[in-house]
Amino acid sequence: MPRPPVPRAPPHPDVATVAELIAWAARRLSRARLHYGHGTDNPRDEAGALVFHALGLAHDDAARAYALPVDAAAIARAADLVDRRIRERVPSAYLTGRTWFAGHEIEVTPDVLVPRSPIAELCETGFAPWTDAARVRRVLDIGTGSGCIAIACAYAFPAAQVDATDISPAALEVAKRNIGAHGLQGRVSPLLSDVYSGVGDRRYDIIVSNPPYVPEAEMRALPSEYHREPRIGLAAGERGLDVVRRILAGADEHLEPGGLLVVEVGDSQAAVQESWPRVPFTWLEFERGGGGVFALAAADVHRCRRYFRRES
Ligand SMILES: C[S@@+](CC[C@H](N)C(=O)[O-])C[C@H]1O[C@@H](n2cnc3c(N)ncnc32)[C@H](O)[C@@H]1O
């Protein structure tokens, strides 16, 4: 389908303050009919992120920042970012190089998916009521990408060691920088691993994953913004279950008794239910929206272990 033409904007919008510049940017973004779904869901929030980044403003003092005056150079920098967001259909987080996950700042590059999993909400509550946070000693995050879930788990479970695995060496480099930026090198270990191949015979209290789960036919229909992300972070075979299947098949060998498996499968929820109809998945609900995340107790994983291996 041909793209709508990029609406022309005056090279120097007539604005005097940060608030006016954000309002101008939001109007421009709305007219461009972009797709939102990479950490924000509306043009106003994206405009705010782009303008704050262009002007080097801190998000923790936003109220004061809105009233600040803007000069021509600052307006030009912000206008350039807004223009790239529209012209290149690139998620804002790749333009600013950062986003927030469960309240933690995370560096992102096009080597990693832009963090947006509803699992953030679980991390914020220490996976309550599914687990006793004080007893969690080992966590495995499969497909860590930027490291966002592993890092949020390290904050949620202060006594835990976290293994942050990914099959992509480029993603692991970004995860390493994020782990370092949060001073978590002693507790979060980035590991190159194809699902469980890099973790030996280790067992975990929690295995958590936001793996790729987009079916091949849906990949082709995704808005342009998603094609800026690494394909390996999204595409998972014909039904979207290629990696999920392997996570389920190996979970019994890597969960502690009393442990918990949490996996995001998004819109592939129906395919999961159809593939394993006898498994008592608990589908989690989130206050901030999103879904398609199941929890499964280690005892149920153990009961279903042959079933999972047979289906693999
Ligand atoms: C949907 S992204 C999630 C990234 C991050 N956890 C997040 O929530 O933003 C999936 C990640 O799984 C990784 N991945 C894909 N196949 C994998 C495999 N077989 N084993 C381990 N990681 C894999 C990708 O490289 C990507 O970083």
The ligand as a MOL file (V3000), in Angstrom:
LIG
                    3D

  0  0  0     0  0            999 V3000
M  V30 BEGIN CTAB
M  V30 COUNTS 27 29 0 0 0
M  V30 BEGIN ATOM
M  V30 1 C 10.0770 -10.3030 21.8230 0
M  V30 2 S 11.8070 -10.0250 22.0240 0 CHG=1
M  V30 3 C 11.8060 -9.6620 23.7700 0
M  V30 4 C 12.9670 -8.8500 24.2590 0
M  V30 5 C 12.8260 -8.4110 25.7210 0
M  V30 6 N 12.7200 -9.5420 26.6120 0
M  V30 7 C 11.6050 -7.5190 25.8760 0
M  V30 8 O 10.6220 -7.9460 26.4980 0
M  V30 9 O 11.6440 -6.3790 25.3760 0 CHG=-1
M  V30 10 C 12.3910 -11.6910 21.9230 0
M  V30 11 C 13.8780 -11.8870 22.1510 0
M  V30 12 O 14.1280 -13.3090 22.0660 0
M  V30 13 C 15.3410 -13.5230 21.3910 0
M  V30 14 N 15.2880 -14.8730 20.8190 0
M  V30 15 C 14.7250 -15.2780 19.6420 0
M  V30 16 N 14.8810 -16.6090 19.4840 0
M  V30 17 C 15.5510 -17.0660 20.5720 0
M  V30 18 C 16.0220 -18.3520 20.9890 0
M  V30 19 N 15.8290 -19.4460 20.2250 0
M  V30 20 N 16.6710 -18.4320 22.1720 0
M  V30 21 C 16.8890 -17.3260 22.9370 0
M  V30 22 N 16.4780 -16.0970 22.5990 0
M  V30 23 C 15.8140 -15.9640 21.4330 0
M  V30 24 C 15.4340 -12.3940 20.3770 0
M  V30 25 O 16.7620 -12.1630 19.9830 0
M  V30 26 C 14.7930 -11.2300 21.1540 0
M  V30 27 O 15.7780 -10.4850 21.8220 0
M  V30 END ATOM
M  V30 BEGIN BOND
M  V30 1 1 1 2
M  V30 2 1 2 3
M  V30 3 1 2 10
M  V30 4 1 3 4
M  V30 5 1 4 5
M  V30 6 1 5 6
M  V30 7 1 5 7
M  V30 8 2 7 8
M  V30 9 1 7 9
M  V30 10 1 10 11
M  V30 11 1 11 12
M  V30 12 1 11 26
M  V30 13 1 12 13
M  V30 14 1 13 14
M  V30 15 1 13 24
M  V30 16 1 14 15
M  V30 17 1 14 23
M  V30 18 2 15 16
M  V30 19 1 16 17
M  V30 20 1 17 18
M  V30 21 2 17 23
M  V30 22 1 18 19
M  V30 23 2 18 20
M  V30 24 1 20 21
M  V30 25 2 21 22
M  V30 26 1 22 23
M  V30 27 1 24 25
M  V30 28 1 24 26
M  V30 29 1 26 27
M  V30 END BOND
M  V30 END CTAB
M  END
